Amino acid sequence: MTDSEIMDLYQKRDEAAIRETQKKYQRYLMKIAMSILGDESDAEECLNDALLAAWNSAPADRPEHLSLYLGKIVRVKAIDRVRYNTRQKRQGTEYTVSVEELEEVFVDDRSPENALDDALLREALQNFLRKQSAEVRMLFLARYFYYRSLREAASLCGMSESKAKTILFRTRKKLRTFLKKEGFMP
Amino acid sequence: MKKDQLIDAIGKLDDTLFSEIEASMQSERTAVAGADTESRGVSKPRFKKRRFVLVALAAVMLIGGAAAFGAGGLSGLLKIGKTDDGGREQTTAEYIPFGDVRVDPSLITGRINDALAEMPERVRNAQPFDNVMPNAILRRFATIDDALGYVGYKNMVFPRLDYECVSVQTEGYGIAAAELDAAVREAAGLDSEAYVLSDVSIGVTQKYRSNPDYCFQTIAYLCTDYVKEAPVRIHMVLENAKTATDQKTVNGRTFTILRTNTTDLAEGHQLATSVFWQENDVLFCFHIVYNEECRDEAERVADEWMHSFP
């Protein structure tokens, strides 16, 4: 079934939409959830939450790319779950490893006067990524959006792990400089 | 700034930023070459020695038998099988050339020899969490001529196609994984099916983009091997795949064609066509992934590759 046909089912509030979504994207979405959560039962629950969210939001949204739309929902749900889990016990997944890498980028300044507008941050981050080469952009997203392991991310981008590691290190450093320059951190 | 804000911002990035990574992930799902670890869909074809083939066959229950064609004009045998990966049924496809495709190492004259010479030292010094596999050589090149020059084997020729070239790379593997320290092997994720230094496999891969959504790859492999009875093969693992084999004769060469429909993959990545040929000690493979709407285009490009053979 095409994405468009599945979206039609969502908009008609036909529950077959969920079945068709699972049939087509279950494995892709589970991969994202598993990369973040590292636990199959958590990932399955997260996937169910994501499908429910898609069901609830689909009448308003008609995304151009259904896979990416669903992937983003799963990512949000899985991160919510891992944040909850991490409060109780630190998890050893690609998510936590990737997040530790990203910690180089920011200073955790929680003072109210430094609270920033999420939309502006998103815009700045997009501008930053648009200025990078396709190779850098791919690698950044593979590692920090999809939470692929360094090895998988390198492979996706057709490069060696050492090269990927170097590029990511430089990119995080550049991002930190960029965000400071844009006023997102002191 | 709170770290969660940055993580959330990454999650809300505009879809347009994902075009390259999404294309790469589509390719990954069914890629013939690329990731060393098996991903969804098709795994990288690898050289396997006969001893590994025999081990594999012991566990493989052939379905529908082998697609053994008549020998006239064909260069190899395509075997379709089924295997069980921890309860997950998988379809396997192996292309085993009829001829002995081993290349005399002295005929490989490119700079890859320098990297091979360094390999024993790299293996000896390998640490568990090194970022580079000590028994692999991966190089990317701007042009196919540069890649072929790096290998330096005169019979490794490449059909040239007039499409946007995305990347060119060589991969070389030597040193048996078993020779590596166990901790290094585990950290690097290397299985025991690897290569000794005298048994080097070298692949040159060129990725093209035929339209904004679909890539295809052309690959040439060779293997140096002092060990007798060690033919190379291309090995693919497909999940929930329906397969159909075919052959086509172009300019006296009878190419073996494998068409697959991997029904559990997302639309746009379900159909794939692989074409195999072996000539002058080199194993050639063409691989394209597409959806139903692009079937004609994919077939046309595959046909073009067969006609472009030098």
Interface residues (C-beta under 8 A of the other chain):
Chain A: M1 T2 D3 K24 Y25 R27 Y28 K31 P63 E64 H65 S67 L68 K72 R75 V76 I79 R83 V99 L102 E103 V105 F106 V107 D108 D109 R110 N114 L116 D118 L121 R122 L125 Q126 L129 R130 A134 R137 M138 L141 A142 Y144 F145 Y146 L150 R151 E152 S155 L156 C157 G158 M159 S160 E161 S162 K165 L179 F184 M185
Chain B: M1 K2 K3 D4 Q5 L6 I7 D8 A9 I10 G11 K12 L13 D14 D15 L17 F18 E20 I21 E22 S24 M25 E28 G34 A35 D36 T37 S39 R40 N131 V132 M133 L138 R140 S167 Q169 G189 K207 D264 L265 A266 E267
